[in-house]
Amino acid sequence: MRTGKIELHVHLEGAIRPATLLEIARRNGEALPADTVEGLTALYTFTDFRHFLDVWRMTTNCLRRADDFRQVVVDYAREASLHGAVYIEAIFSPAERVEFHGIAWDEMYTGYTEGAVEARERFGVTVTFTPDLYRGCPVELAEECAAVSARYRDRGVVGIGIGGDERRSGLAPYATAVRIARDRGLAFVPHAGETGGPESVREALALGAARVRHGFRAAEDPHLLAEIAERGVVLDVCPTSNLRTGVVADLSRHPLPLLRAAGVHCSINTDDPAMFGTDLGREYELAARLGVSAEDAYAAGIAGALCDDGTRRRLRRGGAAT
């Protein structure tokens, strides 16, 4: 059976292809660490996860205006639609740009949400948003971000997450931010179990995670793995990302087959496709080699999607937005 694709874990800043990133930087008068496509591409060879985060900050902070944010949504929706995507839950990182670059909340949220409207009209792809806080974010800023995100709930913001290096901070400082988001109708979808071990996944579940981004290191704890399977918690797995950041040594050692064998639902995703040299089609191909079929991935996407009932019914039929 042929089916479309659902993607629940893609960072829009990391989905900008190098030529477009250069174009945005030039029109905003911002300097990048390289001024050619080849130069930027060469930067995307990472020694470890922290090096990846450093490059991510250096290259993506040229985004400044609502039109920049709109463009990255539309561009990625176009690309993903070519690989069969019908539904995307996209991530962006607003608090970092407010803190370090003084960009207004509404400049970002307006641009992104207007981009989703255009993506639906032009490509039939539903794009919703789960803005990320980051580990190390000032607590007050995180709480403000949660409140702002909730204001855009009727414009496609469906959740809030927390990203960054799990070794830098636990989730406890952000409990109030998570409560603010949840009380106002947003789900909590944190990164966990990527650079941190099973204890990081347990912490995310204890704080009420509706879904766990990455989470593959739960495979190191059979009891936790059984709990995740029993509860039906979806893990957002990103095979190429894990290889490129060095958190998994090679594809043959990826835990995805163990997760699948335990009965865990795993959505399949690109994470930062431009920076990792991948696309949604390639990730589904890798997942198939690891025992997760396109139908399995699609079913996990439906199970994990933070969408309304009407959208879920449409996704069950495999249809694009109309």
LINJOZI-V765894 format. One line per field, one symbol per residue. ss: DSSP state (@ for helix, = for strand, . for the rest). burial: # if it has 9 or more other C-alpha atoms within 8 Angstrom, else .. A space follows every 50 residues. Layout:
# LINJOZI-V765894
ss=???
burial=???
This chain:
# LINJOZI-V765894
ss=....=======@@@@..@@@@@@@@@@.........@@@@@@@.....@@ @@@@@@@@@@.....@@@@@@@@@@@@@@@@@..=======..@@@@@@@ @...@@@@@@@@@@@@@@@@@@@..=========....@@@@@@@@@@@@ @.@@@.=======........@@@@@@@@@@@@...==..==.....@@@ @@@@@@.....===.@@@@@.@@@@@@@@@@...===.@@@@@@...... @@@..@@@@@@....===..=.@@@@...@@@@@@@@@@....@@@@@@@ @@@@....@@@@@@@@......
burial=...#############.#..##.###.#...#....#.###..#.#.##. ###.##.###.#####.###########.##.#.##############.. ..#.#.##########.####.#############.#.#.########## .##..###########...##..##.##.###..##############.# #####...###########.#..###.##...################.. ...####.##.#.#############.###..##.###..########.# ##.##......#.##..###..
